[in-house]
Amino acid sequence: MARTLTVMFGSGKEFEFTISQSELAAIGEDAAWRWFDHEYNELDCQASSPVGKVLVIDKILNVAKFSGEARFTNDTAWAQDYARHAARLLDRDKVRVDVGNAAIGF
């Protein structure tokens, strides 16, 4: 069964991705964590928790936020990688990443 991941920005712009079972199967959970760890560090994201603990939801939201709407528009290969890795970690049929409201819904 394919997964759907939608990334929304405050501007009302939405990016919808469909990720197939074969795409998900090709990415291990450890690889998905490593991808988000790398992007999180490259973008110099800031932990939203005052104690510094960073949850998977924080990483997914912050990588989208610090990458910005322009990167999703201009770098479609990167955006598809983002969607694949996020779908692998969240493991839900439908996911909405609402960057403007700092929320992830299922």
N, C-alpha and C positions, 0 to 999 in steps of 0.2 A: 504494500500500500504506500502510495506517495505521501509525502509530508508537505505542508504548506507553511512557509514562514513569511510574515509580512513585517517590514520595517517602516515605521511612520516617524516623520519629523514634524515639528511644530508648525511648519509652513503648510501642512495639509498634504504634502507629497508623500506617497506610499510606494514602496518597492515590494513586489510580491514575487516569491521564489517557490518553485515546485521542485522538491528533491525526491528522486526515485529511491526505491529500496536498494538498488544496486549501488547508487552513489553513497548511501548511508553505510552499506556493508563494506565499502572500500575504505572507510575511515574508522579506525579504532578509537575508543574513548581516550586513550592516552595521547594519541595523535591530535585529537580535537583539543584536549587541554593544552598541549604544547603550542598549538596554533594560537589559541587565545592568550596564553602566557606571553608568547613572542610579540603579538600585536599590542597587547596591553603595555608591555615594556617599551616597545618602539615608539608608541604614541605618548609615552610619559603620562599615562593616565593616573589620576589621583584616587586613592581609596575613599569611598564614601562613608565608611565606618570610622568613627573617631578612634577606635582601638586598632585600626589598620587591617582587620580581617577582611579579606576579599572573597565574596561568594561568586559562584559561577554566574549568577544573574547580574551581579555588579560588573563582571568582566564583559559579558555580552552587551549590556547597556552602554558601558563606558567606551568600548571599542567602537561602537556605532556612533556615539556622541562625539568622541574626539576625532574620528575619521571624517564625520560630517556628511551632509547630504550630497555635496559635490563629488565626493569619492564614490558614493553609490551610483551616481549618475555617470561619471566619467571613467570609472574603472570597473566595468561589468564583470571581469574575471575575478577580481578581488571580492566584489560583492557576492558573487556566487559561492566563492570559498567561505566567506563569512556565513552565509546561509547554511551551507552544508555542515560546517563545524558546529554552529549553534543548534541546528536540528539534531545532530548526533548527541550533543550533551544534554539537551532538554528532553529528548525522546518523547515528544507529543505529536499528535496528528496535525494540529493547527496551533501556531504560535504567533502572537502579535507583540513585536518589540516596539513599544511606544517611547521613543527617545525624548520627545517633548515633555511627557509626564513622568519620565523615569520609572516606567512600569512594563512588566512582561505579563501578558495574559495568555490563557490557554483556552 
